[in-house]
Every structure is written in structure tokens, then in C-alpha cells.
């Protein structure tokens, strides 16, 4: 007999939540995009600017730039923390907000603060918007926080259980999170976001992404003298808040299933006081330590863990992007595009995809959990196989073209050999009299046709190579590529 789950209450004294909003933009407009961001009071994030250490993360929270610099391996530091916008890598722009909002959902009014926003311009035309929020009402329950997270991360509510939420601010009311972000907080981004006319809504920007919800991460501080149970950890991983009737909700009834789920996703190095659970929807830290004992843990959540999370989230999106573009290839029309795709995959692999990002044991263990949760290793193997398939297909097509060219050259060589390498007709010396062509003998007609076809083919081959070169230059300028 399957044992049913009883939902346990948990009081949350403070909750920090971060949401990752992915989008796609044109690389050829990167310079204009950067100018636009800077004109809207977003500041370029640099490790040597220590004034930024306590600016974006909430009252009393400081992220050590020295620790950020030491946490990641040297070959990835220069990509994550470039010194200027001209360098290759991930460009982070941040803006302090510190604004209060109310989220109304399921009959509840939940107060929250937006502390800051990041805009991260990643290689290959992928961008990430980070929304840092905070709930500091001590009467907040785990159910309310999870209900807020599950609704706030939905960009456009489409199914019934997601509808009904609205965000209230002194400047107006917003009926969806995407409306809040794209019409108010980051309205300047809208002209730069790529939209696919064949697909509805915002996620036409990323047709290869599988979910129309933001990825959420959270740090919960629970009231002391409580016990963290498996049902609570499962709900954190699934973001199970309230059902349509307003009751506490859990999306599983089988205790053994929940135990298997947690065992696969839980990081319990600091148990029983602190746990981290990672799922396809969220990475959540829950701790029962006192506030003053959590300064380092919260700093890590806002700093090193934040970078580790969004970097692997980017890996997932980028690998899905490459797989999607492979599926869109038209072999009969896109020979140059196939070559560009092979080049793009190879550059991503060599420049940006790193199996190890940190020298610390904690970093390595969390990285392994993220890779398994996001199926990054599987996706990467698929992309590597894609490169092999594309190379084999290109080689076959190249062999066909070479065989055809060799056949044509062989025909002309044979004909020339028959004539002793001499196709000159006496009438061609000096000024050619074309009126005599009608009187040519059979072999003279062969000589004439061979010469004309050979000259024509040579001109066509030269013209084709020239046109192809110009078209490749135009395609590279037009296409959304990153060098």
C-alpha cells in the first residue's frame, strides 16, 4: 500500500529569489544594444570596481569580488569577467531598483521587493535578464513563497492554473510578468529581441527553448526550531504552492517516489541546517541558521553560485540552439550555412564550453548536479555527433562536386588528346570569319564546341566562385553570428 504524503508547514522569515529570463538578439546589433543599455542607467560590471560589491543584492548583503575572482578557473575568469566591452566573453550590466510591489494571486497579497536587474549579453546572440527579488515579511509561509515563485516565473499565463495573478505597483498594474519586464523594467530591450513571426508570444525569440517560464533560484531562511522534511524539499524543487482552491499543494503522493526524486537532486553537505535542491525549474537553498550566521552563505548565493548557475543555464540554451539550428538545415540550399554551423559549434566548444569551472570541491559538486539536471552532457554529445554528421555530409557533397569536375576535365582531356592537344582551326587565325562556320567539317565542329564550352565553363566557374565569396561575406554580416 502506497503511503500518502502529509504536507508539513514551514515558516520562512526571509526569502531571496532570482529569476533568469532568456532572450535572443542580433549579434550585428551588439554595439547599438550596449549603447542602449548604458543610456538606460545599466552599469558595466567589473571586478575591479569594489563599489559594486554591496549595491545590487539587498540591504546588508555584500558579494566579495576577490572571492568571485578566486572561485573560477583562470581560463574561464576572463570570459566571465571581461575588463571591457570589446573583449570576447559575457558582458554583465546591472541596475539598482529597490522598488516595492504587491503580487495578488489565489486570494493572497504578497509583498516583495525588486532589488536589481542584470542584463547579461552572452556569445552567439543569447541574452539573460536577471530579476533579483526579496520577501522580508516574517509571517510568510513556505506555501506562499512557492506560490509566488511558481506564478511570477510564468511569462505569459496560458493554462488555467497559471492565470489570475497580477502585479501592483505605484506606477500601475501588470497582468503578467513579461508585461512588467518588457513594458516597464526593461522596455528598452524590446526593439532588440528577435521575434519569430511564425510563433506566438515572447518565446518566438527562442523557438528551441522548451519552457515558457523563467528559471528561478532562491535562498530561504526558515524559522528556528523547525524540521525540514522530504515533502517540503520536494515542493521546493517542484515549486508547488497552492492549488486552484487555495489549499497547500504537492504534485506527488508516493513517498518512495519523493525519496528517489530528492536523493537525485539534493545537495546536503551542510545538513541538517542547510540544504540545496536543484530541479529543471529551480535551485533552492533552505537554511535554519540565524541571519547573522548566514552572511557568507547568502553572499555565495548572490555571487559564486549565481554565476555557476547562469553559466550552466546558458550552456543548456546554447546546446538546444545548436540542435535546433541543425534540425532547420536544408541540405539542398544551405551548403554555406552548414559550414557556418560547423564553425559555430567548433568555436563554442573551444572557447566557451568548459567541463570544469571551479577548483573547489563545493563548486565541482554543484556543477555536476547542474549538468545532470540540465542534461548538459547528453546535449553536448548530441551536438558533437551533429558536427560529425555535418562533416560527413559536407565531405560527401564535396566528393560529388569533385567527381563531377573531374568528369568534365576528363572529357576535355580526352577530346584534346584526340586532337594532339591542338584545337586550333585555320579559320581562327587572325580575324575570325564566322560566316565559314556553316561549312565546318564534323571534326571542326567538335573543335569549335569544345573550345566554346571550355571557355564558357571557365568563365562560369570564376564568376560562381566570385559570387559565392561575395554572398558568404554578405551572409556573415547579415546572419546572427559571433566571432
C-alpha positions in Angstrom: 0.0 0.0 0.0 1.4 3.4 -1.0 1.8 5.8 1.9 0.2 9.2 1.3 2.1 12.4 1.9 1.1 14.8 4.6 2.2 18.4 3.9 4.2 19.9 6.7 4.1 23.6 7.5 7.3 25.7 7.4 7.7 29.4 8.4 10.0 31.4 6.2 11.4 34.6 7.9 13.2 35.8 4.7 13.3 34.8 1.1 15.7 35.9 -1.7 14.6 34.9 -5.2 16.4 35.3 -8.5 14.8 34.8 -11.9 16.6 34.2 -15.2 14.8 35.5 -18.3 16.4 34.3 -21.6 16.1 36.0 -24.9 17.7 36.2 -28.3 19.2 39.2 -30.1 21.2 40.0 -33.2 24.9 39.9 -32.8 25.4 42.5 -35.6 23.4 45.0 -33.3 25.5 44.3 -30.2 27.2 47.7 -30.3 23.9 49.5 -30.6 22.4 47.2 -27.9 25.2 48.1 -25.5 24.8 51.8 -26.1 21.1 51.5 -25.4 21.7 49.6 -22.2 24.2 52.1 -21.0 21.8 55.0 -21.8 19.2 53.4 -19.5 21.4 53.5 -16.4 22.8 50.0 -16.6 26.4 49.9 -15.4 29.0 47.5 -16.8 30.1 45.1 -14.1 33.8 45.0 -13.4 35.6 43.1 -10.7 38.0 45.9 -10.0 35.1 48.2 -9.1 34.7 47.4 -5.4 31.8 50.0 -5.1 29.5 47.4 -6.7 30.1 44.7 -4.0 27.1 45.8 -1.9 24.9 47.7 -4.4 22.7 45.2 -6.2 21.9 42.3 -3.7 19.7 43.7 -1.0 20.2 45.6 2.3 23.3 44.4 4.2 24.4 41.9 1.6 27.9 42.1 0.2 29.4 40.0 -2.6 33.2 39.8 -2.4 34.8 40.4 -5.8 38.0 38.8 -4.7 36.1 35.6 -3.9 34.5 35.7 -7.3 37.9 36.1 -8.9 39.3 33.1 -6.9 36.4 30.7 -7.3 36.6 30.1 -11.1 39.4 28.5 -13.0 41.7 31.0 -14.8 40.7 30.1 -18.3 37.1 30.9 -17.6 37.6 34.0 -15.5 38.5 36.2 -18.5 35.2 35.1 -20.2 33.0 35.7 -17.1 34.7 39.0 -16.1 36.0 40.8 -19.1 37.7 44.1 -18.5 36.0 45.9 -21.3 33.0 45.5 -23.7 35.4 45.0 -26.6 36.6 41.7 -25.2 35.2 38.3 -26.1 33.0 36.9 -23.3 29.9 37.5 -21.1 29.1 41.2 -20.6 27.1 41.9 -17.5 25.2 45.1 -17.0 23.5 45.8 -13.7 21.0 48.4 -12.4 19.8 49.0 -8.8 16.0 49.1 -8.5 15.0 48.8 -4.8 11.2 49.1 -5.5 8.2 47.6 -3.7 5.5 45.6 -5.4 2.4 43.5 -4.4 1.6 40.2 -6.1 -2.1 39.2 -6.0 -2.7 35.5 -6.6 -5.1 32.9 -5.2 -6.7 35.4 -2.9 -3.4 36.4 -1.3 -1.5 39.7 -1.4 2.2 39.0 -1.3 4.7 41.9 -0.8 8.0 41.7 -2.5 10.9 44.0 -3.5 12.9 44.0 -6.7 16.4 44.9 -5.7 18.1 45.0 -9.0 18.3 43.8 -12.6 21.1 42.3 -14.6 21.4 42.1 -18.4 24.0 39.6 -19.5 25.0 39.6 -23.2 26.3 36.1 -23.9 28.1 34.9 -27.0 26.1 33.9 -30.1 23.2 36.3 -29.6 21.8 34.9 -26.4 20.9 37.2 -23.5 19.8 36.8 -19.9 17.8 39.2 -17.8 18.2 38.6 -14.1 15.5 39.8 -11.7 16.5 39.9 -8.0 13.6 39.9 -5.7 13.1 39.7 -1.9 10.3 38.9 0.5 11.0 40.0 4.1 7.6 39.6 5.8 8.2 37.2 8.8 4.7 35.8 8.5 5.4 34.4 5.1 4.9 30.6 4.9 6.7 28.2 2.5 3.4 27.8 0.6 3.1 31.5 0.0 6.6 31.8 -1.2 6.4 28.8 -3.5 3.0 30.1 -4.9 4.6 33.4 -5.6 7.6 31.9 -7.3 5.5 29.5 -9.4 3.3 32.3 -10.7 5.9 35.0 -11.1 8.2 32.9 -13.2 5.4 32.4 -15.8 5.9 35.0 -18.5 2.5 34.6 -20.2 -0.2 32.6 -18.4 -1.8 30.2 -20.8 -3.3 27.3 -18.7 -6.0 27.9 -16.1 -3.9 27.1 -13.1 -1.4 29.8 -14.0 -3.9 32.6 -14.5 -5.3 35.1 -12.1 -2.1 36.7 -10.9 -1.4 40.4 -11.2 1.5 42.7 -10.1 0.6 46.0 -8.4 3.0 48.9 -8.4 2.6 52.6 -7.7 3.0 53.3 -11.4 0.3 50.8 -12.5 -0.9 47.2 -12.5 0.6 44.5 -14.7 -1.3 41.3 -15.7 1.8 39.3 -16.4 5.5 39.1 -15.6 6.5 39.7 -19.2 4.4 42.8 -19.2 6.2 44.1 -16.1 9.7 43.3 -17.5 9.3 44.2 -21.2 6.8 47.2 -20.8 8.3 48.7 -17.6 11.5 47.4 -16.1 13.4 46.7 -19.4 11.2 48.4 -22.0 14.3 49.5 -23.9 15.1 45.9 -24.8 12.1 45.2 -26.9 13.4 46.6 -30.2 16.5 44.3 -29.9 14.7 41.0 -29.1 14.4 38.7 -32.1 10.8 37.6 -32.7 9.8 34.7 -34.9 6.6 35.7 -36.7 5.6 32.0 -37.1 5.4 31.6 -33.3 3.2 33.5 -30.9 4.3 35.4 -27.8 7.7 36.3 -26.4 9.3 32.9 -26.8 9.3 33.2 -30.5 12.6 34.7 -29.6 13.8 31.3 -28.6 11.9 28.7 -30.6 14.3 26.0 -29.4 13.7 26.5 -25.7 11.3 24.1 -24.2 9.5 26.1 -21.5 7.8 29.5 -21.4 8.8 30.1 -17.8 11.9 31.7 -16.2 14.3 29.6 -14.2 14.2 30.5 -10.6 16.7 30.3 -7.8 16.1 31.1 -4.1 17.6 31.3 -0.7 15.1 30.7 2.1 15.7 31.4 5.8 13.4 29.3 7.9 12.4 30.0 11.4 14.5 28.2 14.0 13.5 25.0 15.8 11.8 23.5 12.8 12.5 20.3 10.9 13.0 20.3 7.1 11.1 17.3 5.7 11.1 15.5 2.4 7.7 16.8 1.4 9.0 20.4 1.9 12.1 19.7 -0.2 10.1 18.1 -2.9 7.7 21.1 -3.0 10.7 23.5 -3.3 12.1 21.5 -6.2 8.7 21.5 -8.0 7.6 24.9 -6.8 4.3 23.5 -5.5 2.4 26.4 -3.8 -1.4 26.4 -3.8 -3.9 24.6 -5.9 -6.9 26.3 -7.7 -8.9 26.2 -4.4 -6.2 28.0 -2.4 -5.1 24.9 -0.5 -1.5 23.8 0.1 -0.4 21.7 -2.9 2.1 18.9 -3.6 2.4 17.3 -7.0 3.1 13.7 -5.8 1.5 11.3 -3.4 4.1 8.4 -3.4 6.6 8.7 -0.6 9.1 6.4 -2.3 8.9 8.5 -5.5 9.6 11.6 -3.5 12.6 10.0 -1.8 14.0 8.9 -5.2 13.4 12.5 -6.5 15.2 14.1 -3.6 18.1 11.7 -3.5 18.9 12.5 -7.1 18.7 16.3 -6.7 19.6 17.2 -3.1 23.0 18.6 -2.0 23.2 18.0 1.7 26.8 18.8 2.5 25.7 21.2 5.4 22.8 19.1 6.6 20.7 19.3 8.8 20.8 23.1 8.9 21.2 23.8 5.2 20.1 22.0 2.0 20.3 22.9 -1.7 17.8 21.2 -4.1 18.1 21.6 -7.9 15.5 20.8 -10.5 14.5 21.7 -14.0 12.6 24.7 -12.6 14.7 26.0 -9.7 17.7 25.8 -7.5 16.7 26.5 -3.9 18.7 26.8 -0.7 16.9 26.4 2.6 18.6 27.1 5.9 17.6 27.3 9.5 20.6 29.2 10.7 20.2 32.6 12.3 20.5 35.6 10.0 23.9 36.8 11.3 25.3 33.3 10.7 24.3 33.3 7.0 26.3 36.2 5.7 28.7 34.0 3.8 26.0 31.7 2.5 23.8 34.5 1.2 26.9 36.1 -0.3 27.7 32.9 -2.1 24.1 32.6 -3.3 24.3 36.1 -4.8 27.8 35.6 -6.1 29.6 32.4 -6.9 26.5 30.2 -7.0 24.7 32.8 -9.2 27.5 32.8 -11.8 27.8 29.0 -11.7 24.0 28.6 -12.2 23.5 31.0 -15.1 26.6 29.8 -16.9 25.3 26.3 -17.0 21.8 27.6 -17.8 23.4 29.3 -20.8 25.1 26.1 -21.8 21.8 24.4 -21.9 20.2 27.1 -24.0 23.1 27.3 -26.4 23.2 23.5 -26.9 19.5 23.5 -27.5 20.0 26.3 -30.0 22.7 24.4 -31.9 20.5 21.3 -32.0 17.6 23.3 -33.3 19.6 25.0 -36.0 20.8 21.6 -37.1 17.2 20.4 -37.5 16.4 23.5 -39.6 19.2 22.9 -42.1 18.1 22.5 -45.7 20.8 20.3 -47.3 19.9 21.3 -50.9 20.0 25.0 -50.2 22.2 25.8 -47.2 25.7 24.5 -48.0 27.3 27.7 -46.8 25.0 27.7 -43.7 26.1 24.2 -42.9 29.7 25.3 -42.9 28.9 28.2 -40.7 27.1 25.9 -38.3 30.1 23.6 -38.1 32.3 26.6 -37.4 29.9 27.9 -34.7 29.8 24.6 -32.9 33.6 24.2 -33.0 34.1 27.7 -31.7 31.6 27.3 -28.9 33.3 24.1 -27.8 36.8 25.5 -27.8 36.1 29.0 -26.4 33.1 28.8 -24.0 32.2 25.3 -23.1 34.2 24.1 -20.1 33.6 20.8 -18.3 35.2 22.2 -15.1 34.6 25.8 -13.9 35.9 25.7 -10.3 38.8 24.3 -8.3 36.7 24.0 -5.1 35.1 20.7 -4.2 31.8 22.6 -3.5 31.9 24.1 -7.0 32.7 20.8 -8.7 29.8 19.0 -6.8 27.2 21.7 -7.6 28.4 21.8 -11.2 27.8 18.0 -11.6 24.3 18.4 -10.2 23.5 21.3 -12.6 24.9 19.3 -15.6 22.8 16.3 -14.7 19.7 18.3 -14.0 20.0 20.3 -17.3 21.1 17.1 -19.2 24.1 19.1 -20.5 26.4 16.1 -21.1 23.7 14.4 -23.2 23.0 17.6 -25.1 26.7 18.1 -25.7 27.2 14.6 -27.0 24.3 15.2 -29.4 26.0 18.4 -30.7 29.3 16.6 -31.1 27.5 13.9 -33.1 25.9 16.7 -35.1 29.4 18.0 -36.0 30.4 14.6 -37.2 27.2 14.2 -39.2 27.7 17.6 -40.8 31.3 17.0 -41.6 30.4 13.6 -43.2 27.6 15.2 -45.2 29.9 18.0 -46.4 32.6 15.5 -47.4 30.1 13.6 -49.5 28.8 16.7 -51.2 32.4 17.8 -51.8 33.3 14.4 -53.3 30.3 14.6 -55.6 31.3 18.1 -56.8 34.9 17.0 -57.3 33.9 13.9 -59.2 31.7 16.0 -61.5 34.5 18.4 -62.1 36.9 15.6 -62.7 34.5 14.0 -65.2 34.3 17.3 -67.1 38.0 17.7 -67.1 38.5 14.1 -68.3 36.1 14.7 -71.2 38.0 17.7 -72.3 41.3 16.0 -71.8 40.3 13.0 -74.0 39.0 15.3 -76.7 42.1 17.4 -76.6 44.2 14.2 -76.7 42.5 13.1 -79.8 43.5 16.3 -81.5 47.0 16.1 -80.2 46.4 18.9 -77.7 45.7 21.2 -80.7 42.2 22.5 -81.2 43.2 25.4 -83.5 41.3 25.7 -86.8 43.0 27.6 -89.6 40.0 30.0 -89.9 40.6 31.1 -86.3 43.9 32.7 -87.1 43.8 36.4 -87.4 40.3 37.9 -87.7 37.7 35.1 -87.3 35.2 34.8 -90.2 32.1 33.4 -88.6 30.3 33.1 -92.0 32.5 30.0 -92.6 31.2 28.1 -89.6 28.4 26.6 -91.5 30.9 24.9 -93.8 32.9 23.3 -91.0 33.6 19.6 -91.1 32.4 17.2 -88.3 35.7 17.4 -86.5 36.0 21.1 -86.9 32.5 21.4 -85.2 33.8 19.3 -82.3 36.8 21.6 -82.0 34.6 24.7 -82.0 32.1 23.3 -79.5 34.9 22.1 -77.2 36.6 25.5 -77.2 33.4 27.4 -76.7 32.2 25.1 -73.9 35.6 25.1 -72.2 35.9 28.9 -72.3 32.3 29.3 -71.1 32.8 26.9 -68.2 35.9 28.6 -67.1 34.1 32.0 -67.1 31.2 30.5 -65.2 33.4 28.8 -62.6 35.3 32.1 -62.0 32.0 34.0 -61.8 30.5 31.4 -59.5 33.4 31.5 -57.1 33.3 35.3 -57.1 29.6 35.4 -56.4 29.9 32.7 -53.7 32.6 34.7 -52.0 30.6 37.9 -52.1 27.5 36.1 -50.9 29.4 34.5 -48.0 30.6 37.9 -46.9 27.0 39.2 -47.1 25.6 36.2 -45.2 28.1 36.6 -42.4 27.2 40.2 -42.0 23.5 39.5 -42.2 23.5 36.4 -40.0 23.5 36.5 -36.3 27.0 35.1 -35.8 29.6 35.7 -33.1 33.3 35.6 -33.9 
